[in-house]
Amino acid sequence: MSWNREVRKLAMILLATAAAGLLAANIGLGIYRDHMRKEYDGFLASVFGNVTAAYPEVSEEELVRVLKEGGNEDRGAALLAGYGIFQEYGSESFTVQEEMLSYLRAGTNVLFLLLFCLIFLEFLRYLQKRYRNIRGLEYYMDRLNHVGYCLDMEENGDDELSSLRNEIYKLAVTLKEQAGNALSQKRALADSVTDISHQLKTPLTSSLVLIDNLWENPDMDRETRQHFLAEIMNQITGMSWLTIAMMKLSRLDAGVVEMHRSRFALNSFVEEVLQRLELAAELRQVSFKVAVPEGAFLCADRKWTGEALMNIVKNAVEYSPAGSCVEISGDDNEVYTQIAVRDHGEGITKEEAEKLFRRFYNRNSAREDSMGIGLALAKEVVEKQNGYISVDSGVGGGSMFILRFLKHEA
């Protein structure tokens, strides 16, 4: 009570209430006693006046002496009771009744004091229990802060401290999740930096070797020089694309990318993506065949989904033989919107399909221009929009990539 202002306030209120109760009881009993005294005095004055009027020969001194004398109460009570007088005033004298009122007042005061003491002791017991609970809550918070996330919920009740404990539990869980997410994002960023460093090491080394050759051989023939410069340009272009792709993946991993979903026509969206790949397809002598129904719509982030679809189609173009066709089809129903990309390449095995969406996985090590990052980026984008991506393939039968976007949250 010494340090808690609120508890001191409650104790003072309790003490003031008890004091007010005692004062009210004593005032009430005092008023009742004064009323009885006034009524008894009036009765006694009436008796004295009537006796002096009926017996004028008896002196006033004699009457006062008789009234002051005690004794013969039983005989007088029986006599007066025969006339019904005690039915109104009772058989006991005012002195006895006043004495009884004094006992009643004392008993009332004692009862109030006992009741107050019991209430105060119960109040102290409640404060002691509350103090123990607060100390336990402080210990619980200290464990959360220094020991770890010991999220036990023992001795949980319905009071306000239990509600506070529940809120602390929720806060601790939230903080734990945020800390875990922050750690995951930090690890993902570190992995991304490591991956970028690893992937940039080979093209950088190759470019430096070529540049050194150009620097040390100023008289190099024109054809070789052009070949070296073209190779350096390819390496730089590849590094630039890899850096941009990894930056996008890092943003997705860190959760800083907000998907702005909108509803747009699927056929125009596919055509827009294919226009960006026309040159690459033409160089590889690959054509496109589109079969998207009119009236099909997709609800997604147009920019990021276009990035994902472009990587899928680009992969299909790269692994398609010259003169073949890449087929893009669409489907729209009440459950999902689907985009399928099919190539007629050599296909992949089941074991390769399980690794296909891993970062930097290259199913064809002979292709040095494949960084193995496009499919991983496509998977991240699709899954962040309540969708999933799968591949259906077999050796010698080509591959079909399926992107499905659910219309309702799972």
C-alpha positions as CSV (number, residue, x, y, z in Angstrom):
1,M,0.0,0.0,0.0
2,S,2.9,2.4,0.6
3,W,4.0,2.5,-3.1
4,N,0.7,2.0,-4.9
5,R,-1.3,5.2,-5.1
6,E,-4.4,3.5,-6.4
7,V,-4.3,1.0,-3.5
8,R,-4.0,3.8,-1.0
9,K,-6.9,5.5,-2.6
10,L,-9.1,2.4,-2.3
11,A,-8.0,1.9,1.4
12,M,-9.0,5.5,2.2
13,I,-12.3,5.0,0.5
14,L,-12.9,1.8,2.5
15,L,-12.0,3.6,5.8
16,A,-14.2,6.6,5.0
17,T,-17.1,4.3,4.2
18,A,-16.7,2.4,7.5
19,A,-16.4,5.7,9.5
20,A,-19.5,7.1,7.7
21,G,-21.4,3.9,8.6
22,L,-20.5,4.1,12.2
23,L,-21.4,7.8,12.4
24,A,-24.8,7.2,10.7
25,A,-25.6,4.3,13.1
26,N,-24.7,6.3,16.2
27,I,-26.6,9.3,15.0
28,G,-29.6,7.1,14.3
29,L,-29.5,5.5,17.7
30,G,-29.1,8.9,19.4
31,I,-32.1,10.3,17.6
32,Y,-34.1,7.3,18.6
33,R,-33.0,7.6,22.2
34,D,-33.9,11.3,22.3
35,H,-37.3,10.5,20.9
36,M,-37.9,7.9,23.5
37,R,-36.7,10.2,26.3
38,K,-39.1,13.0,25.1
39,E,-42.0,10.6,24.9
40,Y,-41.3,9.1,28.3
41,D,-40.9,12.5,29.9
42,G,-44.2,13.5,28.4
43,F,-45.8,10.4,29.8
44,L,-44.3,11.0,33.3
45,A,-45.3,14.6,33.3
46,S,-48.9,13.6,32.4
47,V,-49.0,11.1,35.2
48,F,-47.6,13.6,37.7
49,G,-50.0,16.3,36.7
50,N,-53.0,13.9,36.8
51,V,-52.0,12.6,40.3
52,T,-51.6,16.1,41.7
53,A,-55.0,17.1,40.3
54,A,-56.8,14.0,41.6
55,Y,-55.0,14.1,45.0
56,P,-54.4,17.7,45.9
57,E,-54.0,16.8,49.6
58,V,-50.7,15.0,48.7
59,S,-47.8,17.3,48.6
60,E,-45.6,17.5,45.5
61,E,-42.5,16.6,47.5
62,E,-44.2,13.4,48.6
63,L,-45.2,12.5,45.0
64,V,-41.6,13.1,43.8
65,R,-40.2,11.0,46.6
66,V,-42.6,8.2,45.7
67,L,-41.7,8.4,42.0
68,K,-38.0,8.3,42.8
69,E,-38.3,5.2,45.0
70,G,-37.7,1.8,43.4
71,G,-39.3,-1.5,44.1
72,N,-42.8,-3.0,43.6
73,E,-42.2,-3.1,39.9
74,D,-44.0,-6.4,39.5
75,R,-47.0,-5.3,41.4
76,G,-47.3,-2.0,39.5
77,A,-46.7,-3.7,36.2
78,A,-49.5,-6.2,36.9
79,L,-51.8,-3.4,38.0
80,L,-51.1,-1.2,34.9
81,A,-51.3,-4.2,32.6
82,G,-54.8,-4.8,33.7
83,Y,-55.8,-1.4,32.3
84,G,-53.8,-1.9,29.1
85,I,-51.3,0.8,29.8
86,F,-48.2,-1.2,29.0
87,Q,-49.6,-2.1,25.6
88,E,-48.4,1.4,24.6
89,Y,-45.4,2.1,26.8
90,G,-44.0,-1.2,27.8
91,S,-43.3,-2.6,31.1
92,E,-39.7,-1.4,31.5
93,S,-38.6,2.0,32.7
94,F,-36.9,4.4,30.5
95,T,-33.7,3.9,32.4
96,V,-33.6,0.3,31.5
97,Q,-34.5,1.0,27.9
98,E,-31.8,3.7,27.7
99,E,-29.3,1.2,29.1
100,M,-30.4,-1.3,26.5
101,L,-29.9,1.4,23.8
102,S,-26.4,2.0,25.1
103,Y,-25.7,-1.7,24.8
104,L,-27.2,-1.6,21.3
105,R,-25.0,1.3,20.3
106,A,-21.9,-0.3,21.7
107,G,-22.8,-3.6,20.0
108,T,-23.4,-1.8,16.7
109,N,-20.0,-0.1,16.9
110,V,-18.3,-3.3,17.7
111,L,-20.1,-5.1,14.9
112,F,-19.2,-2.3,12.4
113,L,-15.5,-2.5,13.6
114,L,-15.4,-6.2,13.2
115,L,-17.0,-6.1,9.8
116,F,-14.6,-3.4,8.8
117,C,-11.7,-5.4,10.0
118,L,-12.9,-8.5,8.2
119,I,-13.3,-6.5,5.0
120,F,-10.0,-4.8,5.4
121,L,-8.2,-8.1,6.1
122,E,-9.9,-9.6,3.0
123,F,-8.8,-6.5,1.1
124,L,-5.2,-7.0,2.3
125,R,-5.4,-10.6,1.3
126,Y,-6.6,-9.6,-2.2
127,L,-3.8,-7.1,-2.5
128,Q,-1.3,-9.7,-1.4
129,K,-2.6,-12.1,-4.1
130,R,-2.6,-9.3,-6.6
131,Y,0.9,-8.3,-5.7
132,R,2.0,-11.9,-6.2
133,N,0.3,-12.1,-9.6
134,I,2.0,-8.8,-10.6
135,R,5.3,-10.1,-9.5
136,G,4.7,-13.3,-11.4
137,L,3.8,-11.3,-14.5
138,E,7.0,-9.3,-14.1
139,Y,9.0,-12.5,-13.8
140,Y,7.1,-13.9,-16.9
141,M,8.0,-10.8,-18.9
142,D,11.6,-11.0,-17.7
143,R,11.8,-14.6,-18.9
144,L,10.4,-13.5,-22.3
145,N,13.1,-10.8,-22.5
146,H,16.2,-12.7,-21.3
147,V,15.6,-16.4,-21.3
148,G,13.5,-16.9,-24.4
149,Y,9.9,-17.4,-25.6
150,C,8.5,-19.5,-22.8
151,L,4.9,-19.0,-23.8
152,D,3.3,-21.0,-21.1
153,M,-0.2,-20.1,-20.0
154,E,-0.5,-21.7,-16.5
155,E,-2.9,-20.4,-13.9
156,N,-4.9,-18.5,-16.4
157,G,-8.1,-17.0,-15.0
158,D,-10.8,-14.5,-15.8
159,D,-9.4,-11.4,-14.1
160,E,-7.8,-8.4,-15.7
161,L,-4.3,-9.7,-15.0
162,S,-5.0,-12.9,-16.9
163,S,-6.3,-10.7,-19.8
164,L,-3.1,-8.8,-19.6
165,R,-1.1,-12.0,-19.6
166,N,-3.0,-13.1,-22.7
167,E,-2.2,-9.9,-24.4
168,I,1.5,-10.3,-23.5
169,Y,1.4,-13.8,-24.9
170,K,-0.1,-12.5,-28.1
171,L,2.5,-9.7,-28.3
172,A,5.3,-12.2,-27.6
173,V,4.1,-14.5,-30.4
174,T,3.8,-11.6,-32.7
175,L,7.3,-10.4,-31.8
176,K,8.6,-13.9,-32.2
177,E,7.1,-14.2,-35.6
178,Q,8.5,-10.8,-36.6
179,A,11.9,-11.7,-35.3
180,G,11.8,-15.0,-37.2
181,N,10.7,-13.2,-40.3
182,A,13.5,-10.6,-39.9
183,L,16.0,-13.4,-39.4
184,S,14.7,-15.3,-42.5
185,Q,14.9,-12.1,-44.5
186,K,18.4,-11.4,-43.3
187,R,19.5,-14.9,-44.2
188,A,17.7,-14.7,-47.6
189,L,19.5,-11.4,-48.2
190,A,22.8,-13.0,-47.2
191,D,22.1,-16.0,-49.4
192,S,21.2,-13.7,-52.3
193,V,24.4,-11.7,-51.9
194,T,26.4,-15.0,-51.8
195,D,24.6,-16.4,-54.8
196,I,25.2,-13.2,-56.8
197,S,28.8,-13.2,-55.9
198,H,29.1,-16.8,-56.9
199,Q,27.3,-16.3,-60.2
200,L,29.2,-13.1,-61.1
201,K,32.6,-14.7,-60.3
202,T,32.8,-16.7,-63.6
203,P,31.6,-14.1,-66.1
204,L,33.8,-11.5,-64.4
205,T,36.8,-13.7,-64.5
206,S,36.1,-14.5,-68.2
207,S,35.7,-10.8,-69.0
208,L,38.9,-9.8,-67.3
209,V,40.8,-12.5,-69.2
210,L,39.4,-11.3,-72.5
211,I,40.2,-7.7,-71.6
212,D,43.7,-8.6,-70.6
213,N,44.2,-10.3,-73.9
214,L,43.0,-7.2,-75.8
215,W,45.2,-5.0,-73.7
216,E,48.3,-7.1,-74.1
217,N,47.8,-7.7,-77.8
218,P,47.1,-4.3,-79.5
219,D,48.0,-5.8,-82.9
220,M,45.4,-8.6,-82.5
221,D,43.6,-9.4,-85.8
222,R,40.2,-7.7,-86.3
223,E,38.2,-10.9,-86.4
224,T,39.6,-12.2,-83.1
225,R,39.1,-8.7,-81.5
226,Q,35.5,-8.6,-82.6
227,H,34.9,-12.1,-81.2
228,F,36.5,-11.1,-77.9
229,L,34.4,-7.9,-77.7
230,A,31.2,-9.7,-78.5
231,E,32.0,-12.3,-75.8
232,I,32.7,-9.5,-73.3
233,M,29.4,-7.9,-74.3
234,N,27.5,-11.2,-73.7
235,Q,29.1,-11.6,-70.3
236,I,28.3,-8.1,-69.2
237,T,24.7,-8.4,-70.5
238,G,24.4,-11.7,-68.6
239,M,25.7,-10.1,-65.4
240,S,23.4,-7.2,-65.8
241,W,20.4,-9.4,-66.3
242,L,21.4,-11.6,-63.3
243,T,21.9,-8.6,-61.0
244,I,18.5,-7.2,-61.9
245,A,16.8,-10.6,-61.5
246,M,18.5,-11.2,-58.1
247,M,17.4,-7.7,-57.0
248,K,13.9,-8.6,-57.8
249,L,14.1,-11.9,-56.0
250,S,15.7,-10.1,-52.9
251,R,12.8,-7.7,-52.8
252,L,10.4,-10.6,-52.9
253,D,12.2,-12.4,-50.2
254,A,12.3,-9.3,-48.0
255,G,8.6,-8.9,-48.4
256,V,8.9,-5.3,-49.5
257,V,7.1,-5.9,-52.8
258,E,3.4,-5.1,-52.7
259,M,1.2,-6.9,-55.2
260,H,-1.3,-4.4,-56.7
261,R,-3.9,-6.8,-58.0
262,S,-6.2,-5.8,-60.8
263,R,-8.6,-7.5,-63.3
264,F,-7.5,-7.6,-66.9
265,A,-8.2,-9.6,-70.1
266,L,-6.0,-12.7,-70.3
267,N,-5.6,-12.7,-74.2
268,S,-4.3,-9.1,-74.4
269,F,-2.0,-9.8,-71.4
270,V,-0.5,-12.9,-73.1
271,E,0.0,-11.0,-76.4
272,E,1.8,-8.2,-74.5
273,V,4.3,-10.7,-73.0
274,L,4.9,-12.4,-76.3
275,Q,5.7,-9.1,-78.0
276,R,8.7,-8.7,-75.7
277,L,10.0,-12.1,-76.8
278,E,9.5,-11.9,-80.5
279,L,13.1,-11.1,-81.3
280,A,14.4,-13.9,-79.1
281,A,12.0,-16.3,-80.7
282,E,12.9,-15.1,-84.2
283,L,16.6,-15.6,-83.5
284,R,16.0,-19.2,-82.5
285,Q,13.5,-19.8,-85.3
286,V,10.7,-20.5,-82.9
287,S,7.0,-19.4,-83.4
288,F,4.2,-18.9,-81.0
289,K,0.7,-20.4,-81.0
290,V,-1.9,-18.8,-78.7
291,A,-5.2,-20.3,-77.7
292,V,-6.8,-18.1,-75.0
293,P,-10.6,-17.9,-74.9
294,E,-12.3,-14.5,-75.3
295,G,-13.8,-13.3,-72.1
296,A,-11.1,-14.9,-69.9
297,F,-9.8,-12.6,-67.2
298,L,-7.0,-12.7,-64.7
299,C,-6.9,-11.0,-61.3
300,A,-3.3,-10.4,-60.4
301,D,-0.5,-7.8,-60.4
302,R,0.0,-7.2,-64.2
303,K,3.6,-6.1,-64.0
304,W,5.0,-8.9,-61.8
305,T,2.8,-11.6,-63.4
306,G,4.1,-10.5,-66.8
307,E,7.6,-10.9,-65.5
308,A,6.8,-14.4,-64.3
309,L,5.1,-15.4,-67.6
310,M,8.0,-13.9,-69.7
311,N,10.5,-16.0,-67.8
312,I,8.4,-19.2,-68.4
313,V,8.0,-18.5,-72.1
314,K,11.7,-17.4,-72.5
315,N,12.7,-20.8,-70.9
316,A,10.4,-22.6,-73.4
317,V,11.9,-20.7,-76.3
318,E,15.5,-21.5,-75.2
319,Y,14.8,-25.2,-74.9
320,S,12.8,-25.5,-78.1
321,P,14.4,-26.8,-81.3
322,A,14.6,-24.6,-84.4
323,G,11.4,-24.6,-86.4
324,S,9.2,-25.7,-83.5
325,C,6.3,-23.9,-81.9
326,V,5.7,-22.8,-78.3
327,E,2.0,-23.1,-77.4
328,I,0.4,-20.8,-74.9
329,S,-3.2,-21.6,-73.8
330,G,-5.5,-20.2,-71.2
331,D,-8.5,-21.4,-69.1
332,D,-10.9,-19.5,-66.8
333,N,-13.4,-21.1,-64.5
334,E,-15.0,-20.3,-61.1
335,V,-12.1,-21.7,-59.2
336,Y,-8.9,-20.5,-60.9
337,T,-7.4,-18.9,-64.0
338,Q,-4.8,-20.9,-65.8
339,I,-2.0,-20.2,-68.2
340,A,-0.2,-23.1,-69.8
341,V,3.1,-22.9,-71.8
342,R,4.1,-25.9,-73.8
343,D,7.3,-26.5,-75.7
344,H,8.4,-29.4,-77.9
345,G,11.9,-29.7,-76.6
346,E,13.7,-32.8,-75.3
347,G,11.8,-32.8,-72.0
348,I,13.1,-33.4,-68.5
349,T,13.1,-36.3,-66.1
350,K,11.1,-36.5,-62.9
351,E,14.2,-35.9,-60.8
352,E,15.0,-32.8,-62.8
353,A,11.5,-31.5,-62.5
354,E,11.8,-31.5,-58.7
355,K,14.9,-29.3,-58.9
356,L,13.7,-27.1,-61.8
357,F,12.5,-24.1,-59.7
358,R,15.6,-24.0,-57.4
359,R,17.8,-20.9,-57.8
360,F,20.8,-21.3,-60.1
361,Y,19.8,-24.8,-61.1
362,N,20.7,-25.4,-64.7
363,R,19.3,-28.6,-66.2
364,N,21.6,-28.3,-69.2
365,S,25.2,-27.5,-68.0
366,A,26.3,-27.2,-71.6
367,R,24.3,-23.9,-71.9
368,E,26.5,-21.3,-70.3
369,D,24.0,-18.5,-71.0
370,S,21.4,-20.1,-68.7
371,M,21.6,-18.6,-65.2
372,G,18.9,-20.7,-63.6
373,I,17.2,-17.8,-62.0
374,G,14.1,-17.1,-64.2
375,L,12.0,-20.0,-63.1
376,A,12.7,-19.4,-59.4
377,L,11.6,-15.8,-59.9
378,A,8.5,-16.9,-61.7
379,K,7.6,-19.3,-58.8
380,E,8.1,-16.6,-56.2
381,V,5.8,-14.2,-58.1
382,V,3.0,-16.7,-58.7
383,E,3.0,-18.1,-55.1
384,K,2.8,-14.6,-53.6
385,Q,-0.5,-14.1,-55.5
386,N,-2.4,-17.1,-54.2
387,G,-1.3,-19.3,-57.1
388,Y,1.0,-22.1,-57.8
389,I,3.2,-23.3,-60.7
390,S,3.9,-26.9,-61.9
391,V,5.6,-28.7,-64.8
392,D,4.4,-31.7,-66.7
393,S,7.2,-33.3,-68.8
394,G,8.7,-36.5,-70.0
395,V,12.0,-37.3,-71.8
396,G,11.5,-36.7,-75.5
397,G,8.0,-35.3,-75.1
398,G,8.5,-31.7,-74.4
399,S,7.5,-29.8,-71.3
400,M,4.3,-28.0,-70.2
401,F,4.4,-25.3,-67.5
402,I,1.1,-24.6,-65.8
403,L,0.4,-21.4,-63.8
404,R,-2.8,-21.4,-61.8
405,F,-4.2,-18.4,-59.9
406,L,-6.9,-19.2,-57.4
407,K,-9.8,-16.8,-57.3
408,H,-10.4,-17.3,-53.6
409,E,-8.0,-17.2,-50.7
410,A,-7.1,-20.7,-49.4
